Amino acid sequence: MSSSLLSVCSTHVFVSIAWDCQEVVNIKNLMQIDAGLGQVVATDTSQIPYYLVGDEWIRLPGSLKHITVGPAGIWGVNKDYAIYKYVAGNWVQAAGLLKQLDAGGEQFIVGANMDDTPFCLTRSATVGYKGPGSPLPWTGLPGAVKYYSCGPFGCWAVNKNDDIFLMSLNQDCQNNGWSHIGGKLSMIEVATDGSVFGVNSAGQVYTRDGITASKPEGTGWSNIPMCMHMGHVTYDLGRLWVVSKSGVTMVCTP
């Protein structure tokens, strides 16, 4: 069976058309992946971070359980929730503790800590951070979320019950609170172009339709049919990257 047929159930009828997926054969056992601004980073089950160059996954220094890339740069957190920014080829630690973070906002960072408290770091502090001594004024946000991701039209998050929320957040971390969005997802990612993708607890992949600057909440969810149970998803520049719960990585195009 071809990898394309293996990953996409194109014979099934869903709201959206099937994507063509191919297995990424030169990387195994990924746990999490993030794409943004043409760059792709990932961590594996051994907490080794990687950066994609051509078809080669280059091992980055250090040990991380979550890594993110976007307009805010490359950031990550380790198993002890310590926060790091990639500066001049090395990781420099940043004050604070987070279990997940996202660099997809307009050059600001958001994340969630081990108690599901959401935080935001302003654009000026995010861009200017170069190591200990730089100011890091983390702003606590309302609510409780386990996974949090931002794009140009807003920030999306899911809580411990897999409920979905949307927040308008600016570069100074000013916000108008959360709006509940129908559906259930266990993780969610917002692309640099504003596209939103997520995975539910059953391993099914969804995308949000109808998102625009004037309608950031979009119009509804469409399923992207897969023949594996997926655990993680990210999207950038026409490529959908998905990692199965068994550690198989796929790259898909419409």
Steps between C-alpha positions, in 0.01 A plus 500: 500500500640842410568750775244730341226239525623398842448845645192638328165323467411670173207266437310631802257788460569795732425869498846580366696344217773253586858616523786307341734383775843342481695347784811686612735203502820662631370587847348260753314521829414869493286619788425856390559717193459869417526689172507873435649753258636218283680332790424164663611386847414192700574295810508122528404258775857523634450880529757572228422823309539518122504763224417404141757598234415366154405138566731469800393537860786678675530429870498815710683522832327432828199297605143626446152353529336782301642734234343781297599723207334811363523880480618502865799277419577148621409416860463180700435347840661198663364225721545722807290776335805728460464747209767560236550728200731406212761776473807485272503122483443429868213486746485777760271448796213738565339554838173322566355150470274378217397157368413627151563822309443648157697748285231550235364835617607837365846465659362427846504172695211321667494183705342296775656385826460174689188636670343591161543872567551687170774761466612755243834674445488838326651553158774732626608253769479201263702654220749665732572199718865398464568326829490541878473866588255584222156595634233230490167647610274195466132600505253255651181461299150394610369146480668160499644337185728203432605596144523847354592630152486839327485635147429831325124495568495375858606239752336159536518267798353181645443415865520175697149408384601556134275807477615752239547874554603806300658821629596825332845584636729782393878537518473661844298203634182705523193283446123486521473155659406165351212414267382139497507325162297184439677167465753293692875485439792377708757724331478793259745692283465831318713551189686818406231569238219464756393146408393285797549124533447264790479140615231351722534229763411233243796603284289668230633813326286809438541841341296813563321641196422860411762680712565858393620819667138614530375157612784353708275231650432349157187308405543135595724193524589267213657159547820413318474122460795295621548124532706531818426640843684832506639673805645826370456733204651820361465690173711747301516613138278233352643208696317323780732309733340229713648262755313182582456368852743224399768751400461492120541843336311600186514809281180576309398735220147590384 
